[in-house]
Amino acid sequence: MENGQFKLIDVIEQMCTQKDVHLQPMRVAQDIMSTNVKRLTLDHTVNHCLKFMESHRIRHIAVVDFPNEEEKKPHFIGILSQRDVLRLNASDAKESDKQKTDRRALRQLLVQIVARKPKSVSLQTPIQDAITTMICNHIDMVPVLDNGNLAGIITTTDFMKLFFKLDKVIYRLCPELKKGAPSVDMAFEGSAKAKILFSWIFRGVQEIMTNQVICLEPRNSLARAIEVLQTGEFRHIPIMNEQGKFVGLVSDRDILRNLPFVGRRPLSLPKKFREHLFRTDLQAESLQLPLESIMAQKVLHILPSCSICEAVDILHSKKVSCLPVIDEQEKLQGIVTVTDLMRALLAAYEPAEEAGLIPSESSIC
């Protein structure tokens, strides 16, 4: 087969067969989805949802409905994300800080804010198509439906776990890769397969990070940050001081926590990025709050020499969605987000040459 048609997943499956190594399927949505889906009903309140998300440490809830007592199987209605709830300015409500919370937000029923008919995939949707669906629609989760019924969900966490599965089986197939360089044993005829595995394991974040990053200053306002996020259609803004050094990070979640209550989710489709979340009066006094008052200052970051595998491990273990890439002079070189990693994961399901995992002149025997 020509290398232009060979894929990393093909190489792994073929080598596992040759070496009698067990490999779990990693081709379609059903293979990686989570089936333990947490659910609430349309009649639950935002207050209940907040506590439910916190207790289960989750960021997405499936909302279902029981039409009548005779039907035991719930109907899948839609999805509620943590961002939807944060927009209600209720996530940080504490006994000592009640003034920050609008009680109307806490009393709202999920029927008023659920995202109905969300983008979804089927059990047999190829993994690369599920990734593309999430990237193109700026979402962190897709429900997996089977004849209209909710069978599971796929989140960005499931894709990071897929990274781990791929790395684990590659190291099992080629333990010499742990030494950091190809061994003599890998120099056999037809070693393009081994080169593909090596290229995958040792790709660096510089290959996938976002280089052209829009930054703001600590004194810039929330209103300015919203404009930047909506125009650029991204979720994180690095904050730089006057000397050009990285001093903090503002995410869309940081902003949503500080927007006033707006009530029911709009029924019309959004015309621009995150319109239903960011809708507010940009001239309002509260939107003039400087970013230095809400930015995260102690931000996990990585060096440009970090590998993609290491970045995935940090994002997953620390439960963050963005890693600034900072050099030794504290200068920002770029950022790596969960979206960047999903794009990188696509390389496992694309022709090796197209994915940059093998030189174009190589061939696989």
N, C-alpha and C positions, 0 to 999 in steps of 0.2 A: 504493500500500500504506500502511495506517495505520502511524504511527510506532511504535505499541505492538507491532507485529509485526516491524519492521525491526531488524536486528542489525548490529553493527559489521562482522562478517565479510561480511554481505550487501553493505554499502556498499562495502567494499574490493573485493570481487569485481566488482561492477557497474562501479565507476569504472575498474578495471584493464581491463575489456572495452572501455569507452568510449574510453580513452586508449591502448589497445593496449600495455599494460604487462604483461609476463610475471609471473605469480603462481604460485608453487608451491602445491600443494594443502595446506590447513591445516584439514581437517575431521574426519578420523578418526585412530585410533591409528597406522595404517600410515604416515600422512603425516609423523609426527614421531618415531617410535620409532628407537632405536639398534639397528642390526643386528649390530654388532661386539661380541657378548656374550662376556665372559670366563667360562670354565667350569672347574670342577674336578669330581672324581668323589667318590663316597662314601668311597673309601679314602684320600683325602688327609688329612693331619693338620692340626690347627689351626696348628701352627708353619709348615707350608708355606703355608697360607692367609694368614697374617699377612704373610709375605714377598711372596706373590703380589699381595695388595692394595696393599702399599707400592710394589712395583716398577711396577705398572700405574696407581697413583694412582686407585683405585676404591674404592667403599664397598659394592658389592653383587656377589655371585658367584652364578652359576647352577650348581646342583649337578645332575650328570647321572649316569647309570648305563649301563654296557654289559653287558646281561644275558648275552650269550654271544659267542663269537668270530665267529659267522656274521652277526650283526646289526651293520652298520656305523653305523647311525644311533643315536645315544645317546638314552636315554629321559630326559625332563625329570623330575626328582624334586622340586626345590624351590629355595628361595632362602636364602642366608646373608648377613646384613648385617654391617656393621662393628660395630653395637651388639651383635650376638650374640657376636662375638669379643672385644670389649672386656669383656663380662661375665665372660669367663674370666680377667680380670686378667693378660693376657699381652701386651697391645699395646705396653707401654712397657718390655718386657724388654730389658735391655742387658747387655753383658759385665760392666760395672762395678756392676750392680745386680741380681744374680741372686736375691737374697733376696726380691724383690717378686713373683717368678714361681713359681707352683706348676707343677712340671714335668708333673704329671698333665694340666693344662690343655693344654699344648703337644703332648702325645702323643695327645690325643683325636682320634678320627676324625670326619670331617664327618657320617657317618651318624648320629652320636649327637646332633648339635645342629642339623641342617638343619631349616628350617621347611617342612614338606611341605604340598602342596596349597594354596599361597598364593593370595590374591586375585589374579585375573588379568583381562585383557581380551582381546578378539579383534581381528583386523586391522581390522574395520569398526566397532569401538566408537567412537561420537562422542567427540571430545576432551573435551567437557564432562562426559561420563559417566566417563571415565578420571580426570579431576580429582576428581570427587565420590567415586569409589572410594578414591582415595588419602587424601583429607581425612577421610572418615568412618571409615576404618580406621587412621588415624594411621601411614601408611607413606610412605616416600620413593621407592618403586619398585613398578611392577607389571610382571610378565612379559606379553608379548603372545603368545598361543597361536594356532596354526593347526592345527585338527584334533588338538589335544593336543600338538603339537610346538612347541618354542620357536622363534618367528620373530624375536623382538626383545624389548627392554625399554624402558619409559618411566620416566625418573627426574625428580626436581625440576629437574635441570639441563636436561633437554629442554624443560620448560615455560618456563624462563628464556630459552632460545634462541628459543622461540616468541614471547616478548615482543619480542626483538630483530628477528625477521622481520616482525612486525606493524608495529613502529615504522619499520623501513627502507622498507617499501612505502608507508606513509602519507606519509613525508617525500618519497618520490619522486613520489607523486600530488599532494602539496601542499607544495612546497619552501618556500612562504612561511611555513609553520608554524615553521620554524627561527628566524624572527625573533622569535618569542615572542608574536605577536598576529595575529589574523585580518587579512587585507588587504582592500582594497576589492573585489578580484576574488572574494572569498568571499561577498560580500553579494548575490549574484544570487538570483533567485526559486528556491525549492526548496533554499536553502542549509543546510537542516537536516542534509544529508549532511555538509557541511563542519563543521558544529557538532559532529557526532558524532566526527569525526576529531580536532577541536581538543580536545574534552572528554577524549578518551582520552589524548592526548599530555600534557596539562597537569594531569592529576589529581595531587593531592598525597598524601603518605603519611598525612596527618591523616584522610583519608577512609577508609583501610583499616586503620590501625594498631590494635592492641589497647590500649584506654585503661585498662581496669580490670586493672591488673597487680599480682599478688601478689609482694611483695618480702620478702626476709629480711635479717638482719644478719650481719656477718662472724663473729660468735661462735656463730651457730646451727649445729647439727650436721648431718652427712650424713643421719642418721635423720629429722630434721625435714624436710630437703629432699625426701627420698623420699616422705614423707607428703603434702607439698604438691603434688608433681608428680603423684602418683597420684590425689589428690582432684580436682585441677583439670584433669587430662588434658592437660597441656602439657609442654614440653621445656626451657624456659629460666626461670631465676629471677634477676632483677636483685638485686644486693646493695647496700643503702643503709647509710650510716653514721648515727650518732646525730643528725647535723645534717640528715638527709634528703637528702644528696647521693649521687649514683650513684658507687660505688667499684669495682664489679666485676660479673661475670656467671658463673653456674654453669649448665652444661648437663647434660642427662642423660648425655652421654658422659663428662663430667668425673666424675660420680658412679660410672658403671659401671667406670671405670678403677681405682676404689678399693674395689670390693667383693670379698669373698673368693670363691674358686673353689667352684662348687656342682655341677659335673658335668653329666650328661645333661640335655637339654632335656625338660621335662615333657610327657607325652603328652596330658594333659587340656587343654581349651580354657581360656584365661585368664578369670577372673571379674572382674578389674578391670584398669585401664590398666597396661601394661608388667609384668604380674605375673610372667611368665617371666623377665624381665630383673632386676627388683628383688627377687626373692624372697631373703630373708635374715633373719637374726635382728636386728630393729631394736634389741634391747637389747645386742647385742654391743659390746664395747669399741671395736672398730675403727669402729663406726658413730657414735661420739661425736666423731669428728674434726671440728674446726670448719671451716666453709666457707671461711674466709679462707686456709686452707692449700691449697685446691684451686682457688679461683676465678681466672678470668682477670681481670687488673687493667687491662691496656692493651687496651681493647675498642673496636673500630670503632663509631662511632655517627654519627647524622645529626641535622640540625636539623628542626624541625617543618615548615619551608618546603621541604624536599626533595621532589622529584617522585617518583612511583612509578617512572618510567623510570630515574631516577638511582639509586634504591634497588636496582632489579634489577641494574643495571650493577655496583654495589659488591658485592652478594651473589655475583654470578657471578664477577667478576674476583678477589675475595679469598677465594673458596671458604668462605664462612661461611653460617650458616643463620638468623642473627638480628641485627638492628640496633636497639639501643636508640635511642629518639628523645629527645634531651636538649636542653633550651633553653640559652640563654646564661648562665643562673644555675646551670648544672649540675644542674638539677632534671629528673627523669624525667617525660616526658609520655606515654610509651607505648613499645611495641616493635613492630617489623615483622619478621615471620618469613617463611620460605619458604611456610608454609601460608597466611598472609595474602595473599601474592602470587598463590598459586594461586586463591584466592577472587576476587582482583581480575581474574585472567585470564578467569574465567567470564563477566565482563561483555561480553567480545567475542562471546560465543555466546548472549547473552540479548537479549530485546527491548530496544531502546535506552532506552525510557522506564523500564522496570523496572530497568535497569542504572544509571540515573541519568546517562546520557550525553546526554540531550536533554530540554528542558522539555516538560512534558505537553501544553502547548497547541500545540506545533509539529506540523507535518505534512510528510511527504515526498512530493513530486510525482513 
